[in-house]
Amino acid sequence: MSRAKVTLPQFVKKTLNSPDYLAEKGLERKKRGNRVTGIPDLKEREMHAFILILLFSFSIPPLLFLPPGSLLPHRWQRFGGSPRRDAHRSVRKGKGAPGTGGFTIVEIAISLMIVGILAAIAIPAYTNYVDRSLVKLTIKNIRLLEQSIKAFEIENMRLPNGLNEMGPVELLSANGDPITQSAPFLDPYGNPFRYLNFANEPPGWPNCRTDQVDRPLSLDYDLYSMGADGLTQKKLNHATSVDDIVRARSGKFVDIATRY
């Protein structure tokens, strides 16, 4: 079966692009053209990366500029000779010739300890920032797919039986760039989005996603991402489902499962 890109009547486009509809769905309108997208603020991501680079650049000691033998004990490196000669020189010259000293092992150890502390703070913070960015991108992609499903429903007077019935959809890549995808539609983690039309389910909807008390998450269809681990289970509070990004309450909630 050939897949044609969904074309909407004018009144449907006006409805989907209306400010009230966008506010209800939590979407943003990009100032380029008349297209609704959810491209994140990439300048903010670049700023965080720049701060991390500066942090490490100014905190790492200038180990490359250490003089030869600077890792030797302080008494040896100061005079550059053997212990016996250093003992005589220390008597004659007192504290040693100026300009011949280097970094001691204690100083280097303290510097490395400071770098380690800064890395222990910065790396988890940056990892959490990346994780939050991917979750936000996935939420926006679910909203974009939700729009396309709504357009298909208006055009065909029914929900699609599967995402492969829909034409190409413009989604967001892991970098936040718009990319036109055809089924199977991939989330920013590289896994296909999951979809289930309840109209094709037996009574009781045995395959639908459920919450902690076994109630269906929605009343029309399931649409969700399996999250970073690429694993999922029917129940939302299962160990492999806590990182899923789900559509619930028939579209009123789209977020990570732990916030439901």
HUZIRA-V816674 format. One record per helix or strand of 2 or more residues. SS is the DSSP state (helix for helix, strand for strand). FROM is the first residue (numbers start at 1). TO is the last residue. If there is no record, write none. Layout:
BEGIN
ss:from:to
SS:FROM:TO
SS:FROM:TO
END
This chain:
BEGIN
ss:from:to
helix:10:16
helix:19:25
strand:28:29
strand:36:37
helix:42:59
helix:63:65
helix:74:79
helix:83:93
helix:105:156
helix:163:165
strand:169:172
strand:178:181
strand:194:197
helix:198:200
strand:221:225
strand:245:248
helix:249:251
strand:253:256
helix:257:259
END
